[in-house]
Amino acid sequence: QVQLVESGGGLVQPGGSLRLSCAASRSINSIAAMGWYRQAPGNQRELVAIITSTESTNYADSVKGRFTISRDNAKNTVYLQMNSLKPEDTAVYYCNVRRLVYPYLYWGQGTQVTVSS
Protein backbone atom coordinates (compact mmCIF):
# COMPACT_ATOMS: atom_id res chain seq x y z
CA GLN A 1 0.00 0.00 0.00
CA VAL A 2 1.45 3.34 -1.06
CA GLN A 3 1.21 6.28 1.30
CA LEU A 4 1.46 9.91 0.27
CA VAL A 5 2.72 12.25 2.95
CA GLU A 6 2.36 16.01 2.55
CA SER A 7 4.46 18.53 4.41
CA GLY A 8 5.31 22.21 4.31
CA GLY A 9 2.00 23.73 5.32
CA GLY A 10 1.64 26.36 7.99
CA LEU A 11 0.71 29.92 8.78
CA VAL A 12 2.00 32.65 6.49
CA GLN A 13 1.23 36.33 6.03
CA PRO A 14 -0.41 37.61 2.85
CA GLY A 15 2.20 38.00 0.15
CA GLY A 16 4.37 35.27 1.63
CA SER A 17 5.50 31.95 0.22
CA LEU A 18 5.33 28.28 1.13
CA ARG A 19 6.55 25.13 -0.57
CA LEU A 20 4.50 21.99 -0.13
CA SER A 21 6.00 18.56 -0.62
CA CYS A 22 4.29 15.24 -1.16
CA ALA A 23 6.44 12.14 -0.84
CA ALA A 24 5.34 8.66 -1.78
CA SER A 25 6.36 5.82 0.52
CA ARG A 26 7.70 3.90 -2.46
CA SER A 27 8.06 4.21 -6.19
CA ILE A 28 4.78 4.32 -8.08
CA ASN A 29 4.56 3.03 -11.63
CA SER A 30 2.08 3.73 -14.40
CA ILE A 31 1.53 7.30 -13.24
CA ALA A 32 -0.73 9.38 -15.44
CA ALA A 33 -0.52 12.56 -13.40
CA MET A 34 0.24 14.00 -10.00
CA GLY A 35 -1.66 16.91 -8.59
CA TRP A 36 -2.50 19.20 -5.75
CA TYR A 37 -6.03 19.89 -4.61
CA ARG A 38 -7.39 22.05 -1.83
CA GLN A 39 -10.51 22.26 0.25
CA ALA A 40 -11.58 25.26 2.27
CA PRO A 41 -14.27 24.98 4.98
CA GLY A 42 -17.70 24.75 3.41
CA ASN A 43 -16.28 24.33 -0.09
CA GLN A 44 -15.78 21.39 -2.37
CA ARG A 45 -12.32 20.05 -3.03
CA GLU A 46 -10.87 21.78 -6.06
CA LEU A 47 -7.95 21.20 -8.37
CA VAL A 48 -5.03 23.57 -7.81
CA ALA A 49 -2.37 22.20 -10.15
CA ILE A 50 -1.52 19.06 -12.02
CA ILE A 51 1.58 17.68 -13.73
CA THR A 52 1.38 14.78 -16.14
CA SER A 53 3.84 12.01 -16.88
CA THR A 54 5.03 14.08 -19.85
CA GLU A 55 5.66 17.10 -17.58
CA SER A 56 2.70 19.01 -18.94
CA THR A 57 1.19 21.28 -16.29
CA ASN A 58 -2.16 22.88 -15.71
CA TYR A 59 -3.30 25.33 -13.06
CA ALA A 60 -6.50 26.69 -11.65
CA ASP A 61 -7.07 30.23 -12.90
CA SER A 62 -6.94 31.53 -9.34
CA VAL A 63 -3.32 30.42 -8.87
CA LYS A 64 -1.81 30.94 -12.33
CA GLY A 65 1.35 32.97 -12.17
CA ARG A 66 1.68 32.45 -8.41
CA PHE A 67 1.95 28.67 -7.92
CA THR A 68 4.32 26.22 -9.59
CA ILE A 69 4.04 22.45 -9.55
CA SER A 70 7.06 20.25 -10.10
CA ARG A 71 8.14 16.68 -9.51
CA ASP A 72 11.27 14.74 -8.68
CA ASN A 73 10.84 11.19 -9.94
CA ALA A 74 14.00 9.97 -8.24
CA LYS A 75 12.56 11.03 -4.88
CA ASN A 76 8.96 10.02 -5.66
CA THR A 77 7.98 13.55 -4.67
CA VAL A 78 5.78 16.29 -6.07
CA TYR A 79 6.09 19.90 -4.98
CA LEU A 80 3.90 22.97 -4.98
CA GLN A 81 5.70 26.30 -4.74
CA MET A 82 3.20 28.94 -3.63
CA ASN A 83 4.12 32.60 -3.91
CA SER A 84 2.17 35.81 -3.35
CA LEU A 85 -0.21 33.97 -1.09
CA LYS A 86 -3.63 35.44 -0.44
CA PRO A 87 -6.12 34.84 2.40
CA GLU A 88 -8.36 33.04 -0.08
CA ASP A 89 -5.62 30.43 -0.54
CA THR A 90 -6.34 29.23 2.99
CA ALA A 91 -7.36 25.56 2.83
CA VAL A 92 -6.26 22.02 3.46
CA TYR A 93 -4.03 20.99 0.57
CA TYR A 94 -4.03 17.39 -0.63
CA CYS A 95 -1.75 15.68 -3.08
CA ASN A 96 -3.03 13.09 -5.47
CA VAL A 97 -1.52 10.48 -7.77
CA ARG A 98 -3.54 9.23 -10.69
CA ARG A 99 -2.49 5.93 -12.29
CA LEU A 100 -3.29 4.23 -15.56
CA VAL A 101 -3.94 0.93 -13.79
CA TYR A 102 -5.63 -0.15 -10.59
CA PRO A 103 -5.41 1.24 -7.98
CA TYR A 104 -6.20 4.34 -9.95
CA LEU A 105 -5.94 6.98 -7.22
CA TYR A 106 -3.86 7.71 -4.16
CA TRP A 107 -4.52 10.62 -1.81
CA GLY A 108 -2.44 12.17 0.90
CA GLN A 109 -3.81 13.07 4.32
CA GLY A 110 -3.65 16.81 3.72
CA THR A 111 -1.68 19.72 5.09
CA GLN A 112 -3.18 22.96 6.39
CA VAL A 113 -2.22 26.26 4.76
CA THR A 114 -3.41 29.40 6.50
CA VAL A 115 -2.78 32.85 5.02
CA SER A 116 -3.49 35.55 7.55
CA SER A 117 -1.98 38.66 9.06
N, C-alpha and C positions, 0 to 999 in steps of 0.2 A: 504494500500500500504506500503510495507516494504522499508525502506531506509537503505542503507549501507553507512557508513561514515568512510572514511580512515583518519588516522592522523599519524604523526611521521616522515613525510618526511622532507627534508631539504638539506642543503649543508654540505658535510663532506669531509675531506681530504682522499686521497688514504690510505688504510689500516685501516680506521676508521670503526665505527659501527653505525647502526641505528636500531631501532625497530619500525616497522609499526604495526598499530592496525586498525582493521576494525570492527566496532560495528554496529549491526543491531538495528533498531529502536524498534523492538519487537521480541519476540521469533518466530523462523521459524521452522515449522515441516516438516517432510518427506525430510530431507536433505540427499542428496546422497554424496555430497562433497563440500568442501570450498577450494578456491584457490586464489593464487596471480598470476597476469599476469603483464606484463610490455610492454610498447611501447616507443621506442626511435624514434626521428624524422626521417622520411623517411623509417621506418621499420614497419613490421606488428606486431600486438600484439602477444606476445608469452607467453606460460605458464612458470612460474617460479617455483611454488611449489603447491602441492595439498594435502589435507588431507581428507580422506573419513570418513564416519560415523562410521567405525570400527577402526579409528585412523591409518589406513595405510597411508603412505606418499610416495610422489614421487617428484623428483626434476629434473629440467633441468640440463644437464651435466655441464653447465657453472657455476652453483652455488653450486653443490654438495660439501659438506664439509665446506661450508662457510655460507650458509643460513639454518635456521631452521623454519619450520612452526609448529604452535601449535594452540590449540583452547581452549576456556573456555566456555563450554555450558551454565553454569549458568549466564554468562555475555553476552551471544550471541555475542561473539567476537572471531575473528581469528587474530593471530599475525604472523609477519614475522621478525625474528631476522636475521639481516644481518651483518656479520663480514667480515673483510679483504676486504673491498669494493674496487672496481677497477673503473677507469674511464668508462670502458665499461658497468658498471652497471647503468650508468646514463639513466634515463627514467622516464616516468610517470607510477606509479604502481597502479594497479586496483585490488580490491578484487572482488570475484565472489562467489555466492552461487548457486549450482546446486541442483534442487529438483527432486523428483521422480514423482511429480504431477504438474499440471499447477498451477501457472506460474512456468515454469521450470528453469528460470534463473533470478538472480538479479545481478546487477553490481553497484559498487560504482562509485563515480565521479572522483576518481584518486587523487594521491598525488605525487608531484614531488620529485624525488631523484636526486641530482647532486653530483657527486664525482669528485672533482677537487682540485688541490693545488693552 
